[in-house]
């Protein structure tokens, strides 16, 4: 998936989390996913803990960063 396509999964709404970037309406902040990855949590573990997310959502967070 191209970077621009991935970035379409990231939305910003000033009424949700004070405009912080979230994943396609899931109310999961990009910064939270990036923090998990930084702490050593694997993509697979994130997907297991957050079943509404898709692998491309995580890739979108990385592309956004």
mmCIF file of the N, C-alpha and C atoms, coordinates in Angstrom:
data_MODEL
# 
_entry.id   MODEL 
# 
loop_
_atom_site.group_PDB 
_atom_site.id 
_atom_site.type_symbol 
_atom_site.label_atom_id 
_atom_site.label_alt_id 
_atom_site.label_comp_id 
_atom_site.label_asym_id 
_atom_site.label_entity_id 
_atom_site.label_seq_id 
_atom_site.pdbx_PDB_ins_code 
_atom_site.Cartn_x 
_atom_site.Cartn_y 
_atom_site.Cartn_z 
_atom_site.occupancy 
_atom_site.B_iso_or_equiv 
_atom_site.pdbx_formal_charge 
_atom_site.auth_seq_id 
_atom_site.auth_comp_id 
_atom_site.auth_asym_id 
_atom_site.auth_atom_id 
_atom_site.pdbx_PDB_model_num 
ATOM 1   N N  . UNK A 1 1  ? 0.849   -1.176 0.000  1.00 0.00 ? 1  UNK A N  1 
ATOM 2   C CA . UNK A 1 1  ? 0.000   0.000  0.000  1.00 0.00 ? 1  UNK A CA 1 
ATOM 3   C C  . UNK A 1 1  ? 0.896   1.241  0.000  1.00 0.00 ? 1  UNK A C  1 
ATOM 4   N N  . UNK A 1 2  ? 0.552   2.224  -0.813 1.00 0.00 ? 2  UNK A N  1 
ATOM 5   C CA . UNK A 1 2  ? 1.332   3.453  -0.918 1.00 0.00 ? 2  UNK A CA 1 
ATOM 6   C C  . UNK A 1 2  ? 1.173   4.300  0.339  1.00 0.00 ? 2  UNK A C  1 
ATOM 7   N N  . UNK A 1 3  ? 2.181   5.138  0.588  1.00 0.00 ? 3  UNK A N  1 
ATOM 8   C CA . UNK A 1 3  ? 2.175   5.983  1.780  1.00 0.00 ? 3  UNK A CA 1 
ATOM 9   C C  . UNK A 1 3  ? 0.927   6.861  1.837  1.00 0.00 ? 3  UNK A C  1 
ATOM 10  N N  . UNK A 1 4  ? 0.545   7.462  0.721  1.00 0.00 ? 4  UNK A N  1 
ATOM 11  C CA . UNK A 1 4  ? -0.645  8.322  0.713  1.00 0.00 ? 4  UNK A CA 1 
ATOM 12  C C  . UNK A 1 4  ? -1.905  7.541  1.054  1.00 0.00 ? 4  UNK A C  1 
ATOM 13  N N  . UNK A 1 5  ? -1.986  6.300  0.568  1.00 0.00 ? 5  UNK A N  1 
ATOM 14  C CA . UNK A 1 5  ? -3.139  5.459  0.893  1.00 0.00 ? 5  UNK A CA 1 
ATOM 15  C C  . UNK A 1 5  ? -3.157  5.124  2.379  1.00 0.00 ? 5  UNK A C  1 
ATOM 16  N N  . UNK A 1 6  ? -1.984  4.851  2.934  1.00 0.00 ? 6  UNK A N  1 
ATOM 17  C CA . UNK A 1 6  ? -1.901  4.570  4.367  1.00 0.00 ? 6  UNK A CA 1 
ATOM 18  C C  . UNK A 1 6  ? -2.330  5.788  5.178  1.00 0.00 ? 6  UNK A C  1 
ATOM 19  N N  . UNK A 1 7  ? -1.857  6.953  4.770  1.00 0.00 ? 7  UNK A N  1 
ATOM 20  C CA . UNK A 1 7  ? -2.151  8.163  5.535  1.00 0.00 ? 7  UNK A CA 1 
ATOM 21  C C  . UNK A 1 7  ? -3.636  8.518  5.520  1.00 0.00 ? 7  UNK A C  1 
ATOM 22  N N  . UNK A 1 8  ? -4.377  8.018  4.556  1.00 0.00 ? 8  UNK A N  1 
ATOM 23  C CA . UNK A 1 8  ? -5.825  8.253  4.542  1.00 0.00 ? 8  UNK A CA 1 
ATOM 24  C C  . UNK A 1 8  ? -6.509  7.574  5.723  1.00 0.00 ? 8  UNK A C  1 
ATOM 25  N N  . UNK A 1 9  ? -5.837  6.633  6.350  1.00 0.00 ? 9  UNK A N  1 
ATOM 26  C CA . UNK A 1 9  ? -6.388  5.943  7.516  1.00 0.00 ? 9  UNK A CA 1 
ATOM 27  C C  . UNK A 1 9  ? -6.286  6.792  8.785  1.00 0.00 ? 9  UNK A C  1 
ATOM 28  N N  . UNK A 1 10 ? -5.498  7.854  8.729  1.00 0.00 ? 10 UNK A N  1 
ATOM 29  C CA . UNK A 1 10 ? -5.315  8.735  9.880  1.00 0.00 ? 10 UNK A CA 1 
ATOM 30  C C  . UNK A 1 10 ? -6.250  9.929  9.727  1.00 0.00 ? 10 UNK A C  1 
ATOM 31  N N  . UNK A 1 11 ? -7.035  10.174 10.765 1.00 0.00 ? 11 UNK A N  1 
ATOM 32  C CA . UNK A 1 11 ? -7.961  11.305 10.722 1.00 0.00 ? 11 UNK A CA 1 
ATOM 33  C C  . UNK A 1 11 ? -7.698  12.245 11.888 1.00 0.00 ? 11 UNK A C  1 
ATOM 34  N N  . UNK A 1 12 ? -8.062  13.500 11.673 1.00 0.00 ? 12 UNK A N  1 
ATOM 35  C CA . UNK A 1 12 ? -7.939  14.520 12.713 1.00 0.00 ? 12 UNK A CA 1 
ATOM 36  C C  . UNK A 1 12 ? -9.267  15.245 12.797 1.00 0.00 ? 12 UNK A C  1 
ATOM 37  N N  . UNK A 1 13 ? -9.816  15.250 13.996 1.00 0.00 ? 13 UNK A N  1 
ATOM 38  C CA . UNK A 1 13 ? -11.085 15.924 14.250 1.00 0.00 ? 13 UNK A CA 1 
ATOM 39  C C  . UNK A 1 13 ? -10.906 16.726 15.533 1.00 0.00 ? 13 UNK A C  1 
ATOM 40  N N  . UNK A 1 14 ? -11.081 18.042 15.481 1.00 0.00 ? 14 UNK A N  1 
ATOM 41  C CA . UNK A 1 14 ? -10.863 18.858 16.674 1.00 0.00 ? 14 UNK A CA 1 
ATOM 42  C C  . UNK A 1 14 ? -11.770 18.485 17.848 1.00 0.00 ? 14 UNK A C  1 
ATOM 43  N N  . UNK A 1 15 ? -12.853 17.781 17.573 1.00 0.00 ? 15 UNK A N  1 
ATOM 44  C CA . UNK A 1 15 ? -13.775 17.386 18.637 1.00 0.00 ? 15 UNK A CA 1 
ATOM 45  C C  . UNK A 1 15 ? -13.412 16.048 19.279 1.00 0.00 ? 15 UNK A C  1 
ATOM 46  N N  . UNK A 1 16 ? -12.410 15.364 18.739 1.00 0.00 ? 16 UNK A N  1 
ATOM 47  C CA . UNK A 1 16 ? -11.996 14.069 19.283 1.00 0.00 ? 16 UNK A CA 1 
ATOM 48  C C  . UNK A 1 16 ? -10.549 14.181 19.746 1.00 0.00 ? 16 UNK A C  1 
ATOM 49  N N  . UNK A 1 17 ? -10.316 13.947 21.030 1.00 0.00 ? 17 UNK A N  1 
ATOM 50  C CA . UNK A 1 17 ? -8.968  14.012 21.616 1.00 0.00 ? 17 UNK A CA 1 
ATOM 51  C C  . UNK A 1 17 ? -8.264  15.323 21.287 1.00 0.00 ? 17 UNK A C  1 
ATOM 52  N N  . UNK A 1 18 ? -9.019  16.414 21.304 1.00 0.00 ? 18 UNK A N  1 
ATOM 53  C CA . UNK A 1 18 ? -8.464  17.748 21.048 1.00 0.00 ? 18 UNK A CA 1 
ATOM 54  C C  . UNK A 1 18 ? -7.696  17.830 19.733 1.00 0.00 ? 18 UNK A C  1 
ATOM 55  N N  . UNK A 1 19 ? -8.153  17.088 18.733 1.00 0.00 ? 19 UNK A N  1 
ATOM 56  C CA . UNK A 1 19 ? -7.550  17.166 17.411 1.00 0.00 ? 19 UNK A CA 1 
ATOM 57  C C  . UNK A 1 19 ? -6.306  16.325 17.212 1.00 0.00 ? 19 UNK A C  1 
ATOM 58  N N  . UNK A 1 20 ? -6.009  15.453 18.171 1.00 0.00 ? 20 UNK A N  1 
ATOM 59  C CA . UNK A 1 20 ? -4.848  14.573 17.977 1.00 0.00 ? 20 UNK A CA 1 
ATOM 60  C C  . UNK A 1 20 ? -5.181  13.544 16.906 1.00 0.00 ? 20 UNK A C  1 
ATOM 61  N N  . UNK A 1 21 ? -4.196  13.144 16.114 1.00 0.00 ? 21 UNK A N  1 
ATOM 62  C CA . UNK A 1 21 ? -4.453  12.178 15.043 1.00 0.00 ? 21 UNK A CA 1 
ATOM 63  C C  . UNK A 1 21 ? -4.888  10.822 15.598 1.00 0.00 ? 21 UNK A C  1 
ATOM 64  N N  . UNK A 1 22 ? -5.929  10.274 14.984 1.00 0.00 ? 22 UNK A N  1 
ATOM 65  C CA . UNK A 1 22 ? -6.436  8.964  15.379 1.00 0.00 ? 22 UNK A CA 1 
ATOM 66  C C  . UNK A 1 22 ? -6.519  8.066  14.155 1.00 0.00 ? 22 UNK A C  1 
ATOM 67  N N  . UNK A 1 23 ? -6.720  6.796  14.412 1.00 0.00 ? 23 UNK A N  1 
ATOM 68  C CA . UNK A 1 23 ? -6.819  5.822  13.333 1.00 0.00 ? 23 UNK A CA 1 
ATOM 69  C C  . UNK A 1 23 ? -8.255  5.735  12.865 1.00 0.00 ? 23 UNK A C  1 
ATOM 70  N N  . UNK A 1 24 ? -8.494  6.040  11.624 1.00 0.00 ? 24 UNK A N  1 
ATOM 71  C CA . UNK A 1 24 ? -9.749  5.960  10.869 1.00 0.00 ? 24 UNK A CA 1 
ATOM 72  C C  . UNK A 1 24 ? -11.019 5.835  11.707 1.00 0.00 ? 24 UNK A C  1 
ATOM 73  N N  . UNK A 1 25 ? -11.192 6.743  12.630 1.00 0.00 ? 25 UNK A N  1 
ATOM 74  C CA . UNK A 1 25 ? -12.417 6.789  13.407 1.00 0.00 ? 25 UNK A CA 1 
ATOM 75  C C  . UNK A 1 25 ? -12.508 5.785  14.536 1.00 0.00 ? 25 UNK A C  1 
ATOM 76  N N  . UNK A 1 26 ? -11.428 5.092  14.852 1.00 0.00 ? 26 UNK A N  1 
ATOM 77  C CA . UNK A 1 26 ? -11.476 4.092  15.915 1.00 0.00 ? 26 UNK A CA 1 
ATOM 78  C C  . UNK A 1 26 ? -11.270 4.685  17.301 1.00 0.00 ? 26 UNK A C  1 
ATOM 79  N N  . UNK A 1 27 ? -10.965 5.976  17.365 1.00 0.00 ? 27 UNK A N  1 
ATOM 80  C CA . UNK A 1 27 ? -10.651 6.627  18.632 1.00 0.00 ? 27 UNK A CA 1 
ATOM 81  C C  . UNK A 1 27 ? -9.430  5.999  19.299 1.00 0.00 ? 27 UNK A C  1 
ATOM 82  N N  . UNK A 1 28 ? -8.497  5.576  18.471 1.00 0.00 ? 28 UNK A N  1 
ATOM 83  C CA . UNK A 1 28 ? -7.202  5.089  18.942 1.00 0.00 ? 28 UNK A CA 1 
ATOM 84  C C  . UNK A 1 28 ? -6.172  6.090  18.446 1.00 0.00 ? 28 UNK A C  1 
ATOM 85  N N  . UNK A 1 29 ? -5.477  6.729  19.387 1.00 0.00 ? 29 UNK A N  1 
ATOM 86  C CA . UNK A 1 29 ? -4.523  7.767  19.006 1.00 0.00 ? 29 UNK A CA 1 
ATOM 87  C C  . UNK A 1 29 ? -3.266  7.162  18.379 1.00 0.00 ? 29 UNK A C  1 
ATOM 88  N N  . UNK A 1 30 ? -2.808  7.830  17.341 1.00 0.00 ? 30 UNK A N  1 
ATOM 89  C CA . UNK A 1 30 ? -1.573  7.430  16.670 1.00 0.00 ? 30 UNK A CA 1 
ATOM 90  C C  . UNK A 1 30 ? -0.430  7.393  17.678 1.00 0.00 ? 30 UNK A C  1 
ATOM 91  N N  . UNK A 1 31 ? -0.370  8.383  18.543 1.00 0.00 ? 31 UNK A N  1 
ATOM 92  C CA . UNK A 1 31 ? 0.729   8.454  19.509 1.00 0.00 ? 31 UNK A CA 1 
ATOM 93  C C  . UNK A 1 31 ? 0.730   7.245  20.443 1.00 0.00 ? 31 UNK A C  1 
ATOM 94  N N  . UNK A 1 32 ? -0.444  6.698  20.746 1.00 0.00 ? 32 UNK A N  1 
ATOM 95  C CA . UNK A 1 32 ? -0.499  5.520  21.614 1.00 0.00 ? 32 UNK A CA 1 
ATOM 96  C C  . UNK A 1 32 ? 0.088   4.297  20.923 1.00 0.00 ? 32 UNK A C  1 
ATOM 97  N N  . UNK A 1 33 ? -0.208  4.135  19.646 1.00 0.00 ? 33 UNK A N  1 
ATOM 98  C CA . UNK A 1 33 ? 0.330   2.997  18.895 1.00 0.00 ? 33 UNK A CA 1 
ATOM 99  C C  . UNK A 1 33 ? 1.842   3.142  18.754 1.00 0.00 ? 33 UNK A C  1 
ATOM 100 N N  . UNK A 1 34 ? 2.301   4.339  18.462 1.00 0.00 ? 34 UNK A N  1 
ATOM 101 C CA . UNK A 1 34 ? 3.742   4.565  18.343 1.00 0.00 ? 34 UNK A CA 1 
ATOM 102 C C  . UNK A 1 34 ? 4.450   4.304  19.669 1.00 0.00 ? 34 UNK A C  1 
ATOM 103 N N  . UNK A 1 35 ? 3.823   4.682  20.775 1.00 0.00 ? 35 UNK A N  1 
ATOM 104 C CA . UNK A 1 35 ? 4.412   4.432  22.097 1.00 0.00 ? 35 UNK A CA 1 
ATOM 105 C C  . UNK A 1 35 ? 4.516   2.934  22.374 1.00 0.00 ? 35 UNK A C  1 
ATOM 106 N N  . UNK A 1 36 ? 3.481   2.186  22.003 1.00 0.00 ? 36 UNK A N  1 
ATOM 107 C CA . UNK A 1 36 ? 3.529   0.735  22.191 1.00 0.00 ? 36 UNK A CA 1 
ATOM 108 C C  . UNK A 1 36 ? 4.676   0.120  21.395 1.00 0.00 ? 36 UNK A C  1 
ATOM 109 N N  . UNK A 1 37 ? 4.813   0.537  20.154 1.00 0.00 ? 37 UNK A N  1 
ATOM 110 C CA . UNK A 1 37 ? 5.896   0.018  19.314 1.00 0.00 ? 37 UNK A CA 1 
ATOM 111 C C  . UNK A 1 37 ? 7.260   0.379  19.901 1.00 0.00 ? 37 UNK A C  1 
ATOM 112 N N  . UNK A 1 38 ? 7.371   1.592  20.413 1.00 0.00 ? 38 UNK A N  1 
ATOM 113 C CA . UNK A 1 38 ? 8.624   2.040  21.018 1.00 0.00 ? 38 UNK A CA 1 
ATOM 114 C C  . UNK A 1 38 ? 8.968   1.208  22.252 1.00 0.00 ? 38 UNK A C  1 
ATOM 115 N N  . UNK A 1 39 ? 7.941   0.758  22.967 1.00 0.00 ? 39 UNK A N  1 
ATOM 116 C CA . UNK A 1 39 ? 8.148   -0.054 24.170 1.00 0.00 ? 39 UNK A CA 1 
ATOM 117 C C  . UNK A 1 39 ? 8.472   -1.508 23.838 1.00 0.00 ? 39 UNK A C  1 
ATOM 118 N N  . UNK A 1 40 ? 8.434   -1.852 22.563 1.00 0.00 ? 40 UNK A N  1 
ATOM 119 C CA . UNK A 1 40 ? 8.782   -3.203 22.164 1.00 0.00 ? 40 UNK A CA 1 
ATOM 120 C C  . UNK A 1 40 ? 7.610   -4.132 21.923 1.00 0.00 ? 40 UNK A C  1 
ATOM 121 N N  . UNK A 1 41 ? 6.392   -3.603 21.999 1.00 0.00 ? 41 UNK A N  1 
ATOM 122 C CA . UNK A 1 41 ? 5.212   -4.410 21.699 1.00 0.00 ? 41 UNK A CA 1 
ATOM 123 C C  . UNK A 1 41 ? 5.209   -4.670 20.193 1.00 0.00 ? 41 UNK A C  1 
ATOM 124 N N  . UNK A 1 42 ? 4.998   -5.911 19.804 1.00 0.00 ? 42 UNK A N  1 
ATOM 125 C CA . UNK A 1 42 ? 5.022   -6.239 18.377 1.00 0.00 ? 42 UNK A CA 1 
ATOM 126 C C  . UNK A 1 42 ? 3.708   -5.835 17.710 1.00 0.00 ? 42 UNK A C  1 
ATOM 127 N N  . UNK A 1 43 ? 3.763   -5.722 16.399 1.00 0.00 ? 43 UNK A N  1 
ATOM 128 C CA . UNK A 1 43 ? 2.547   -5.408 15.645 1.00 0.00 ? 43 UNK A CA 1 
ATOM 129 C C  . UNK A 1 43 ? 1.491   -6.479 15.882 1.00 0.00 ? 43 UNK A C  1 
ATOM 130 N N  . UNK A 1 44 ? 1.912   -7.728 15.919 1.00 0.00 ? 44 UNK A N  1 
ATOM 131 C CA . UNK A 1 44 ? 0.975   -8.832 16.134 1.00 0.00 ? 44 UNK A CA 1 
ATOM 132 C C  . UNK A 1 44 ? 0.304   -8.718 17.499 1.00 0.00 ? 44 UNK A C  1 
ATOM 133 N N  . UNK A 1 45 ? 1.054   -8.350 18.523 1.00 0.00 ? 45 UNK A N  1 
ATOM 134 C CA . UNK A 1 45 ? 0.483   -8.187 19.862 1.00 0.00 ? 45 UNK A CA 1 
ATOM 135 C C  . UNK A 1 45 ? -0.536  -7.048 19.882 1.00 0.00 ? 45 UNK A C  1 
ATOM 136 N N  . UNK A 1 46 ? -0.225  -5.967 19.189 1.00 0.00 ? 46 UNK A N  1 
ATOM 137 C CA . UNK A 1 46 ? -1.166  -4.844 19.115 1.00 0.00 ? 46 UNK A CA 1 
ATOM 138 C C  . UNK A 1 46 ? -2.457  -5.297 18.450 1.00 0.00 ? 46 UNK A C  1 
ATOM 139 N N  . UNK A 1 47 ? -2.333  -6.031 17.357 1.00 0.00 ? 47 UNK A N  1 
ATOM 140 C CA . UNK A 1 47 ? -3.520  -6.505 16.637 1.00 0.00 ? 47 UNK A CA 1 
ATOM 141 C C  . UNK A 1 47 ? -4.342  -7.471 17.486 1.00 0.00 ? 47 UNK A C  1 
ATOM 142 N N  . UNK A 1 48 ? -3.682  -8.264 18.305 1.00 0.00 ? 48 UNK A N  1 
ATOM 143 C CA . UNK A 1 48 ? -4.404  -9.183 19.191 1.00 0.00 ? 48 UNK A CA 1 
ATOM 144 C C  . UNK A 1 48 ? -5.148  -8.419 20.277 1.00 0.00 ? 48 UNK A C  1 
ATOM 145 N N  . UNK A 1 49 ? -4.520  -7.364 20.808 1.00 0.00 ? 49 UNK A N  1 
ATOM 146 C CA . UNK A 1 49 ? -5.137  -6.576 21.880 1.00 0.00 ? 49 UNK A CA 1 
ATOM 147 C C  . UNK A 1 49 ? -6.202  -5.611 21.368 1.00 0.00 ? 49 UNK A C  1 
ATOM 148 N N  . UNK A 1 50 ? -6.086  -5.190 20.119 1.00 0.00 ? 50 UNK A N  1 
ATOM 149 C CA . UNK A 1 50 ? -7.018  -4.230 19.523 1.00 0.00 ? 50 UNK A CA 1 
ATOM 150 C C  . UNK A 1 50 ? -7.575  -4.833 18.232 1.00 0.00 ? 50 UNK A C  1 
ATOM 151 N N  . UNK A 1 51 ? -8.530  -5.751 18.353 1.00 0.00 ? 51 UNK A N  1 
ATOM 152 C CA . UNK A 1 51 ? -8.990  -6.514 17.183 1.00 0.00 ? 51 UNK A CA 1 
ATOM 153 C C  . UNK A 1 51 ? -9.650  -5.685 16.079 1.00 0.00 ? 51 UNK A C  1 
ATOM 154 N N  . UNK A 1 52 ? -10.076 -4.461 16.367 1.00 0.00 ? 52 UNK A N  1 
ATOM 155 C CA . UNK A 1 52 ? -10.668 -3.619 15.322 1.00 0.00 ? 52 UNK A CA 1 
ATOM 156 C C  . UNK A 1 52 ? -9.606  -3.021 14.399 1.00 0.00 ? 52 UNK A C  1 
ATOM 157 N N  . UNK A 1 53 ? -8.358  -3.070 14.841 1.00 0.00 ? 53 UNK A N  1 
ATOM 158 C CA . UNK A 1 53 ? -7.269  -2.528 14.022 1.00 0.00 ? 53 UNK A CA 1 
ATOM 159 C C  . UNK A 1 53 ? -6.823  -3.536 12.979 1.00 0.00 ? 53 UNK A C  1 
ATOM 160 N N  . UNK A 1 54 ? -6.226  -3.006 11.917 1.00 0.00 ? 54 UNK A N  1 
ATOM 161 C CA . UNK A 1 54 ? -5.650  -3.826 10.856 1.00 0.00 ? 54 UNK A CA 1 
ATOM 162 C C  . UNK A 1 54 ? -4.162  -3.500 10.759 1.00 0.00 ? 54 UNK A C  1 
ATOM 163 N N  . UNK A 1 55 ? -3.417  -4.403 10.165 1.00 0.00 ? 55 UNK A N  1 
ATOM 164 C CA . UNK A 1 55 ? -1.977  -4.199 10.014 1.00 0.00 ? 55 UNK A CA 1 
ATOM 165 C C  . UNK A 1 55 ? -1.681  -2.877 9.310  1.00 0.00 ? 55 UNK A C  1 
ATOM 166 N N  . UNK A 1 56 ? -2.464  -2.535 8.314  1.00 0.00 ? 56 UNK A N  1 
ATOM 167 C CA . UNK A 1 56 ? -2.238  -1.271 7.603  1.00 0.00 ? 56 UNK A CA 1 
ATOM 168 C C  . UNK A 1 56 ? -2.501  -0.055 8.483  1.00 0.00 ? 56 UNK A C  1 
ATOM 169 N N  . UNK A 1 57 ? -3.289  -0.198 9.538  1.00 0.00 ? 57 UNK A N  1 
ATOM 170 C CA . UNK A 1 57 ? -3.471  0.908  10.484 1.00 0.00 ? 57 UNK A CA 1 
ATOM 171 C C  . UNK A 1 57 ? -2.161  1.190  11.215 1.00 0.00 ? 57 UNK A C  1 
ATOM 172 N N  . UNK A 1 58 ? -1.474  0.124  11.607 1.00 0.00 ? 58 UNK A N  1 
ATOM 173 C CA . UNK A 1 58 ? -0.188  0.291  12.287 1.00 0.00 ? 58 UNK A CA 1 
ATOM 174 C C  . UNK A 1 58 ? 0.833   0.879  11.319 1.00 0.00 ? 58 UNK A C  1 
ATOM 175 N N  . UNK A 1 59 ? 0.841   0.381  10.105 1.00 0.00 ? 59 UNK A N  1 
ATOM 176 C CA . UNK A 1 59 ? 1.745   0.927  9.089  1.00 0.00 ? 59 UNK A CA 1 
ATOM 177 C C  . UNK A 1 59 ? 1.441   2.401  8.835  1.00 0.00 ? 59 UNK A C  1 
ATOM 178 N N  . UNK A 1 60 ? 0.176   2.772  8.905  1.00 0.00 ? 60 UNK A N  1 
ATOM 179 C CA . UNK A 1 60 ? -0.210  4.176  8.722  1.00 0.00 ? 60 UNK A CA 1 
ATOM 180 C C  . UNK A 1 60 ? 0.350   5.040  9.843  1.00 0.00 ? 60 UNK A C  1 
ATOM 181 N N  . UNK A 1 61 ? 0.334   4.527  11.059 1.00 0.00 ? 61 UNK A N  1 
ATOM 182 C CA . UNK A 1 61 ? 0.911   5.267  12.185 1.00 0.00 ? 61 UNK A CA 1 
ATOM 183 C C  . UNK A 1 61 ? 2.396   5.510  11.957 1.00 0.00 ? 61 UNK A C  1 
ATOM 184 N N  . UNK A 1 62 ? 3.084   4.480  11.501 1.00 0.00 ? 62 UNK A N  1 
ATOM 185 C CA . UNK A 1 62 ? 4.518   4.622  11.224 1.00 0.00 ? 62 UNK A CA 1 
ATOM 186 C C  . UNK A 1 62 ? 4.764   5.605  10.083 1.00 0.00 ? 62 UNK A C  1 
ATOM 187 N N  . UNK A 1 63 ? 3.933   5.565  9.069  1.00 0.00 ? 63 UNK A N  1 
ATOM 188 C CA . UNK A 1 63 ? 4.076   6.498  7.952  1.00 0.00 ? 63 UNK A CA 1 
ATOM 189 C C  . UNK A 1 63 ? 3.794   7.928  8.403  1.00 0.00 ? 63 UNK A C  1 
ATOM 190 N N  . UNK A 1 64 ? 2.841   8.087  9.303  1.00 0.00 ? 64 UNK A N  1 
ATOM 191 C CA . UNK A 1 64 ? 2.485   9.413  9.806  1.00 0.00 ? 64 UNK A CA 1 
ATOM 192 C C  . UNK A 1 64 ? 3.638   10.006 10.613 1.00 0.00 ? 64 UNK A C  1 
ATOM 193 N N  . UNK A 1 65 ? 4.314   9.139  11.370 1.00 0.00 ? 65 UNK A N  1 
ATOM 194 C CA . UNK A 1 65 ? 5.422   9.600  12.218 1.00 0.00 ? 65 UNK A CA 1 
ATOM 195 C C  . UNK A 1 65 ? 6.553   10.110 11.352 1.00 0.00 ? 65 UNK A C  1 
# 
